Structure formats: structure tokens, C-alpha cells
Amino acid sequence: MTDQAPAPQSDIPGDIARDFPWKPTSASRTTLSHIMTHNDTNLLGTVHGGVIMKLVDDAAGAVAGRHSGGPAVTASMDEMAFLEPVRVGDLVHVKAQVNWTGRTSMEVGVRVLAERWNESAPATQVGSAYLVFTAVDADGKPRLVPAVVPETERDERRYQEAQIRRTHRLARRRAIRELRESRAAEGYED
Ligand SMILES: CC(C)(COP(=O)(O)OP(=O)(O)OC[C@H]1O[C@@H](n2cnc3c(N)ncnc32)[C@H](O)[C@@H]1OP(=O)(O)O)[C@@H](O)C(=O)NCCC(=O)NCCS
């Protein structure tokens, strides 16, 4: 890992390749596949949401580690959507890629697909999620990540949408911090 700062995001995909470390989206894109068994069910008999979330975190973590070239921790997970129930005997594919990079963080987008393990019918999408990973050094401190360079129109759309989510995450955090500070200043204890 170099100490160079990644390219300003507004320049992507312009001059980035010349001056800054970068990687294309495809360099770290990953699929994790797993057959669901009776160990994975909830009380209703379908697959527990937490089982899917663990697979999502595992796949996204692999992608973040590959892209950043070292350890990366989950900073947040948002917009985890469960679109269809997953059943015992489903072969689940968790597809993850880096959608966007900041200085030390990456947004990883994940799609969850399921197909019957022993049938040739096409897989259907059963979930999706967006996670932010922060690359860390040996002391657990954030470290710089290479810029991700979108390669296809779909990658570019995902990059732009990730920037919108990033703006909203930061605005929400700031607004909540300000509210708490103003309540504390008014004497509220919680
Ligand atoms: C994530 C973590 C490394 C951030 O450390 P920090 O000292 O707060 O670092 P910063 O505030 O400088 O943030 C570093 C980057 O992470 C991003 N980030 C931090 N917290 C975030 C959050 N809650 N949501 C989204 N992004 C976040 C920042 O925006 C920043 O990105 P940028 O450099 O691309 O602009 C730290 O909070 C941590 O170690 N958390 C625990 C992670 C963990 O254990 N995960 C597994 C959970 S079981």
C-alpha cells in the first residue's frame, strides 16, 4: 500500500490512472455460494435473515480486502433488503463488488441470488445490501485505499448511486450529532 492519496472522486475515470493507485471494479468482484440446510432456518422454517447477513458480510469483506490489499473492517451495513424467502435446499450466490471508494473507505454493493440446488431453473434475486468497509493498518487505524475505476455503464451507475448514499450517510450522522449536542446543551441527560 502506498501513502499516496487516491484521486479526487470527481475526476474518475479521467486522469486517475496516471497519478494515483487504482483498481478496476472487476479486480475484486467476488461470488460466494452456499447451500442452505436445516441448520440455517428460523422458527418459520425458512432461512434466518442473520444467516444471509453473515454471508453478505463475508463476501463484502473479501471484496474489500482484495480491493484494498489488506485488512478492512465493516463500518456500516445499510439498506439490507430481503426480497423473497430463502428455503432449505436453495443454493445461494452472494455477488459483491466495490461500488465506490473514498480516502480510506469503500462502499461494497451486494446482490443475493437463490436457485434450487438440484434444478436448472434460473436463479432469482432474493436480497441486496450496501456496506461500508474501512481499510485499517496493523493498529486498526484507517489507511488509504486505491480508487476504484468503474468499467461498465452499470458500474458507473452504481458509482454515482453510491455517492448519493455517501452524501446521505454523512448528512444523517451530522444531523444526529448536532441534535444530541443541542439537547445536551439544553440540559437533557439522554
Ligand atoms: C470503522 C473504523 C475503523 C473507523 O475509524 P474512525 O477512527 O472513526 O475513522 P474515521 O472517522 O477517520 O473514518 C474513516 C473512514 O471510514 C468511514 N466511516 C467511519 N464510520 C463510518 C460509518 N459508520 N458509516 C460509514 N462510513 C464510516 C469514514 O467516512 C471514513 O471514510 P473516508 O476516509 O473514505 O472519508 C472504526 O470505527 C472501527 O474500527 N469500528 C469497528 C469496526 C468493526 O469492528 N467492524 C466489525 C463489526 S462486528
The ligand as an SDF file (V2000), in Angstrom:
LIG
                    3D

 48 50  0  0  0  0  0  0  0  0999 V2000
  -14.5370    1.8340   11.0700 C   0  0  0  0  0  0  0  0  0  0  0  0
  -13.4680    2.4900   11.9370 C   0  0  0  0  0  0  0  0  0  0  0  0
  -12.0920    1.9070   11.5590 C   0  0  0  0  0  0  0  0  0  0  0  0
  -13.4780    3.9930   11.6210 C   0  0  0  0  0  0  0  0  0  0  0  0
  -12.4950    4.5740   12.4390 O   0  0  0  0  0  0  0  0  0  0  0  0
  -12.5010    6.1490   12.7410 P   0  0  0  0  0  0  0  0  0  0  0  0
  -11.3620    6.4340   13.6360 O   0  0  0  0  0  0  0  0  0  0  0  0
  -13.8690    6.5720   13.1430 O   0  0  0  0  0  0  0  0  0  0  0  0
  -12.1060    6.7220   11.3480 O   0  0  0  0  0  0  0  0  0  0  0  0
  -12.6630    7.9690   10.5150 P   0  0  0  0  0  0  0  0  0  0  0  0
  -13.7150    8.7510   11.2110 O   0  0  0  0  0  0  0  0  0  0  0  0
  -11.4250    8.6830   10.0590 O   0  0  0  0  0  0  0  0  0  0  0  0
  -13.3300    7.2630    9.2560 O   0  0  0  0  0  0  0  0  0  0  0  0
  -12.5560    6.5190    8.3410 C   0  0  0  0  0  0  0  0  0  0  0  0
  -13.3850    6.2540    7.1100 C   0  0  0  0  0  0  0  0  0  0  0  0
  -14.4580    5.3600    7.4520 O   0  0  0  0  0  0  0  0  0  0  0  0
  -15.6990    5.9800    7.1430 C   0  0  0  0  0  0  0  0  0  0  0  0
  -16.6420    5.6370    8.2090 N   0  0  0  0  0  0  0  0  0  0  0  0
  -16.3860    5.6140    9.5390 C   0  0  0  0  0  0  0  0  0  0  0  0
  -17.5030    5.2570   10.2030 N   0  0  0  0  0  0  0  0  0  0  0  0
  -18.4710    5.0540    9.2800 C   0  0  0  0  0  0  0  0  0  0  0  0
  -19.8420    4.6900    9.3320 C   0  0  0  0  0  0  0  0  0  0  0  0
  -20.4640    4.4440   10.4740 N   0  0  0  0  0  0  0  0  0  0  0  0
  -20.5300    4.5750    8.1810 N   0  0  0  0  0  0  0  0  0  0  0  0
  -19.9280    4.8130    7.0040 C   0  0  0  0  0  0  0  0  0  0  0  0
  -18.6220    5.1710    6.8700 N   0  0  0  0  0  0  0  0  0  0  0  0
  -17.9170    5.2950    8.0000 C   0  0  0  0  0  0  0  0  0  0  0  0
  -15.4250    7.4630    7.1170 C   0  0  0  0  0  0  0  0  0  0  0  0
  -16.3610    8.1600    6.3210 O   0  0  0  0  0  0  0  0  0  0  0  0
  -14.0390    7.4880    6.5390 C   0  0  0  0  0  0  0  0  0  0  0  0
  -14.1090    7.3140    5.1200 O   0  0  0  0  0  0  0  0  0  0  0  0
  -13.1540    8.1280    4.0900 P   0  0  0  0  0  0  0  0  0  0  0  0
  -11.7500    8.0730    4.6340 O   0  0  0  0  0  0  0  0  0  0  0  0
  -13.2710    7.3560    2.8220 O   0  0  0  0  0  0  0  0  0  0  0  0
  -13.6880    9.5120    4.0130 O   0  0  0  0  0  0  0  0  0  0  0  0
  -13.7050    2.2750   13.4600 C   0  0  0  0  0  0  0  0  0  0  0  0
  -14.9190    2.9300   13.8210 O   0  0  0  0  0  0  0  0  0  0  0  0
  -13.7790    0.8150   13.8340 C   0  0  0  0  0  0  0  0  0  0  0  0
  -12.7550    0.1530   13.9950 O   0  0  0  0  0  0  0  0  0  0  0  0
  -15.0150    0.2820   14.0040 N   0  0  0  0  0  0  0  0  0  0  0  0
  -15.1870   -1.1310   14.3360 C   0  0  0  0  0  0  0  0  0  0  0  0
  -15.1740   -1.9600   13.0630 C   0  0  0  0  0  0  0  0  0  0  0  0
  -15.5020   -3.3910   13.3480 C   0  0  0  0  0  0  0  0  0  0  0  0
  -15.0410   -3.9570   14.3120 O   0  0  0  0  0  0  0  0  0  0  0  0
  -16.3270   -3.9700   12.4600 N   0  0  0  0  0  0  0  0  0  0  0  0
  -16.8110   -5.2840   12.6710 C   0  0  0  0  0  0  0  0  0  0  0  0
  -18.0890   -5.1840   13.4130 C   0  0  0  0  0  0  0  0  0  0  0  0
  -18.5510   -6.6550   14.2240 S   0  0  0  0  0  0  0  0  0  0  0  0
  1  2  1  0
  2  3  1  0
  2  4  1  0
  2 36  1  0
  4  5  1  0
  5  6  1  0
  6  7  2  0
  6  8  1  0
  6  9  1  0
  9 10  1  0
 10 11  2  0
 10 12  1  0
 10 13  1  0
 13 14  1  0
 14 15  1  0
 15 16  1  0
 15 30  1  0
 16 17  1  0
 17 18  1  0
 17 28  1  0
 18 19  1  0
 18 27  1  0
 19 20  2  0
 20 21  1  0
 21 22  1  0
 21 27  2  0
 22 23  1  0
 22 24  2  0
 24 25  1  0
 25 26  2  0
 26 27  1  0
 28 29  1  0
 28 30  1  0
 30 31  1  0
 31 32  1  0
 32 33  2  0
 32 34  1  0
 32 35  1  0
 36 37  1  0
 36 38  1  0
 38 39  2  0
 38 40  1  0
 40 41  1  0
 41 42  1  0
 42 43  1  0
 43 44  2  0
 43 45  1  0
 45 46  1  0
 46 47  1  0
 47 48  1  0
M  END
$$$$
